[in-house]
Amino acid sequence: MIKNTHYSYDYSQPEDYRFSLDSVFLAQKVALKLGSHPEPETLKVLDLCSGCGVVGLELNFHLRALKKIDFLEVQDVYLPHFEENVVQAKTEDSHFRFLNMNYADLLNEEFKEHYDVIISNPPYFFLGEGLLSPNEFKNRCRFFIDSDFNNLIKAVLFSLRPGGRAYLLVRPGSHHGRNLFDEIKDLSLGFADVQILDEVRGTNIVELVKNPLEVSV
């Protein structure tokens, strides 16, 4: 994979927490995967745990045919930054929507089998597996606080259509006695095929391909 060493836009971001280039590398990899789709303009895409929209907007930059992208983020502080970034990226026929909600809410019926593609750079750390900052905003960016890892995977499986694909940046977890790839496989058993596609600076890009059967989670 050829890795860009810069963001495609001059992103507006909160001063307290800045995105890393991992988001750029993830979006580029997924754009290459989706480039062979016969009708990418029909795909409904979700940038999950989107922050100010870097992953989804980078994905659109590398694959302009993607027109329908939702951005789900629980912290409303990101909304004005997202709106500024959309001004740079939005084309006349694109549809970008900011969903200020918890990803656990994807388990509601209105989102059942709604998305063709989900892409996510979620929190990396679990509570109890690192030092919390005095800054609550930073903690919510870095740690699973607003919901948990199990609900993240359940929400992905529930809201993906049959045959849909999700791409998640996931740290191995070995430093804390976990194997997050195995945990994803266990949670997805019977619902999706799971594999590691690539690695970005010690973080795995994990692909989930939902089985062509109805899922109840």
C-alpha positions as CSV (number, residue, x, y, z in Angstrom):
1,M,0.0,0.0,0.0
2,I,1.3,3.5,-0.9
3,K,0.9,5.6,2.1
4,N,0.2,9.4,1.9
5,T,2.2,11.4,4.4
6,H,-0.3,14.2,4.7
7,Y,-4.0,14.9,5.0
8,S,-5.9,15.6,1.8
9,Y,-7.6,18.7,3.4
10,D,-6.6,21.3,5.9
11,Y,-8.9,19.8,8.5
12,S,-10.5,21.7,11.3
13,Q,-9.9,19.7,14.5
14,P,-10.2,20.3,18.3
15,E,-7.0,21.5,19.8
16,D,-7.2,19.0,22.6
17,Y,-7.1,15.9,20.4
18,R,-5.6,15.6,16.9
19,F,-6.1,12.8,14.4
20,S,-3.1,10.7,13.4
21,L,-2.2,9.6,9.9
22,D,-3.7,6.2,10.7
23,S,-7.0,7.6,9.5
24,V,-5.5,8.5,6.1
25,F,-3.9,5.1,5.7
26,L,-7.1,3.3,6.6
27,A,-9.2,5.4,4.1
28,Q,-6.7,4.8,1.3
29,K,-6.7,1.1,1.8
30,V,-10.5,0.9,1.8
31,A,-10.7,3.1,-1.3
32,L,-8.5,0.6,-3.1
33,K,-10.8,-2.3,-2.0
34,L,-14.0,-0.5,-3.0
35,G,-12.6,0.8,-6.3
36,S,-13.5,-2.5,-8.1
37,H,-17.1,-2.2,-7.0
38,P,-19.3,-2.0,-10.2
39,E,-21.5,0.8,-8.8
40,P,-19.8,2.6,-5.9
41,E,-22.1,5.6,-6.3
42,T,-24.9,3.4,-4.9
43,L,-23.1,2.4,-1.7
44,K,-24.3,3.7,1.7
45,V,-21.2,4.3,3.8
46,L,-20.9,4.9,7.6
47,D,-17.8,6.5,9.2
48,L,-18.2,5.1,12.7
49,C,-16.7,7.1,15.7
50,S,-16.0,9.7,13.1
51,G,-14.8,12.7,15.1
52,C,-14.5,15.6,12.7
53,G,-14.9,13.3,9.7
54,V,-11.4,12.6,8.6
55,V,-11.8,8.9,7.7
56,G,-14.9,9.3,5.7
57,L,-13.8,12.5,3.9
58,E,-10.5,10.9,3.1
59,L,-12.3,7.9,1.7
60,N,-14.4,10.2,-0.5
61,F,-11.3,12.0,-1.6
62,H,-9.7,8.8,-2.8
63,L,-12.9,7.4,-4.3
64,R,-15.1,10.3,-5.5
65,A,-17.8,8.0,-6.7
66,L,-18.9,7.5,-3.1
67,K,-21.7,10.0,-2.6
68,K,-23.7,8.8,0.5
69,I,-21.7,8.9,3.7
70,D,-23.0,9.2,7.3
71,F,-20.7,10.3,10.1
72,L,-21.6,8.9,13.5
73,E,-20.0,10.7,16.5
74,V,-21.2,10.8,20.2
75,Q,-19.4,14.0,21.1
76,D,-21.2,17.1,19.7
77,V,-18.0,19.2,20.1
78,Y,-17.0,17.8,16.8
79,L,-20.0,19.1,14.8
80,P,-18.7,22.6,14.0
81,H,-15.3,21.1,12.9
82,F,-17.2,18.6,10.7
83,E,-19.2,21.3,9.1
84,E,-16.1,23.3,8.2
85,N,-14.4,20.2,6.8
86,V,-17.5,19.3,4.6
87,V,-17.3,22.8,3.0
88,Q,-13.8,21.8,1.7
89,A,-14.8,18.3,0.5
90,K,-18.4,18.4,-0.5
91,T,-19.3,18.2,-4.2
92,E,-22.6,19.1,-5.7
93,D,-24.1,15.6,-5.7
94,S,-22.7,14.3,-2.5
95,H,-24.7,13.7,0.7
96,F,-22.8,13.9,4.0
97,R,-24.7,13.6,7.3
98,F,-23.5,14.0,10.9
99,L,-25.2,11.7,13.3
100,N,-24.6,12.9,16.9
101,M,-25.4,9.7,18.7
102,N,-23.9,6.7,20.5
103,Y,-23.0,3.8,18.3
104,A,-25.0,1.5,20.5
105,D,-28.0,3.3,19.0
106,L,-27.3,1.6,15.7
107,L,-28.9,-1.5,17.3
108,N,-32.3,0.3,16.8
109,E,-34.6,-1.1,14.0
110,E,-34.2,1.9,11.8
111,F,-30.5,1.0,11.2
112,K,-31.0,-2.7,10.6
113,E,-29.1,-3.7,7.5
114,H,-28.8,-0.1,6.5
115,Y,-25.2,0.3,5.4
116,D,-23.1,-1.3,2.6
117,V,-19.8,-0.2,4.0
118,I,-18.7,0.8,7.6
119,I,-15.3,2.2,8.2
120,S,-14.0,3.1,11.7
121,N,-11.0,4.2,13.7
122,P,-12.6,3.7,17.1
123,P,-11.1,4.2,20.6
124,Y,-8.0,2.1,21.1
125,F,-8.1,1.6,24.9
126,F,-10.3,-0.2,27.4
127,L,-11.0,1.3,30.8
128,G,-8.5,0.0,33.3
129,E,-5.9,-0.5,30.6
130,G,-4.2,2.9,30.7
131,L,-4.1,6.1,32.7
132,L,-7.0,8.5,32.3
133,S,-6.4,12.1,31.5
134,P,-7.9,15.0,33.6
135,N,-9.5,16.0,30.2
136,E,-12.8,14.2,29.8
137,F,-12.9,14.9,26.1
138,K,-9.6,13.2,25.5
139,N,-10.6,10.2,27.5
140,R,-13.8,9.8,25.4
141,C,-11.7,9.9,22.3
142,R,-9.1,7.3,23.5
143,F,-11.1,4.9,25.7
144,F,-14.3,2.9,25.4
145,I,-16.4,5.0,27.8
146,D,-19.7,5.9,26.1
147,S,-20.3,2.2,25.2
148,D,-18.0,-0.9,24.9
149,F,-16.1,-2.9,22.4
150,N,-18.8,-5.7,22.3
151,N,-21.5,-3.2,21.5
152,L,-19.3,-1.7,18.7
153,I,-19.0,-5.1,17.0
154,K,-22.7,-5.9,17.5
155,A,-23.7,-2.5,16.1
156,V,-21.5,-3.1,13.0
157,L,-23.0,-6.5,12.4
158,F,-26.6,-5.3,12.9
159,S,-26.4,-2.2,10.7
160,L,-24.5,-3.9,7.8
161,R,-26.6,-5.3,5.0
162,P,-26.1,-8.9,4.1
163,G,-22.8,-9.1,2.1
164,G,-21.8,-5.7,3.4
165,R,-18.2,-5.0,4.6
166,A,-16.7,-3.2,7.6
167,Y,-13.1,-2.0,8.0
168,L,-11.9,-1.3,11.6
169,L,-8.5,-0.2,12.9
170,V,-7.9,-2.4,15.9
171,R,-4.8,-2.7,18.1
172,P,-3.8,-6.3,18.9
173,G,-4.3,-5.8,22.7
174,S,-1.5,-8.2,23.6
175,H,0.1,-5.7,26.1
176,H,-3.0,-6.2,28.2
177,G,-3.5,-9.9,27.8
178,R,-6.1,-9.6,25.1
179,N,-6.4,-10.7,21.5
180,L,-8.9,-8.3,20.0
181,F,-8.8,-10.0,16.6
182,D,-9.9,-13.3,18.2
183,E,-12.6,-11.4,20.2
184,I,-14.0,-10.0,16.9
185,K,-14.0,-13.4,15.4
186,D,-15.9,-14.8,18.4
187,L,-18.5,-12.0,18.4
188,S,-18.9,-12.4,14.6
189,L,-19.2,-16.2,14.6
190,G,-22.0,-17.2,12.3
191,F,-22.6,-13.6,11.3
192,A,-19.5,-12.6,9.3
193,D,-16.1,-13.7,8.0
194,V,-13.2,-11.8,9.6
195,Q,-9.7,-11.3,8.4
196,I,-6.7,-9.0,8.9
197,L,-6.2,-7.0,5.7
198,D,-3.2,-4.9,6.5
199,E,-1.2,-3.3,9.3
200,V,-0.7,0.4,10.0
201,R,2.1,1.3,12.5
202,G,1.3,-1.7,14.7
203,T,-2.5,-1.4,14.3
204,N,-4.4,-4.0,12.3
205,I,-7.0,-3.2,9.6
206,V,-9.7,-5.8,10.2
207,E,-12.3,-6.6,7.6
208,L,-15.7,-8.1,8.4
209,V,-17.8,-9.4,5.6
210,K,-21.3,-10.0,6.7
211,N,-22.9,-13.3,5.7
212,P,-25.9,-13.2,3.3
213,L,-28.3,-14.1,6.1
214,E,-30.3,-12.0,8.5
215,V,-28.5,-11.2,11.7
216,S,-30.0,-11.0,15.2
217,V,-27.5,-9.6,17.8
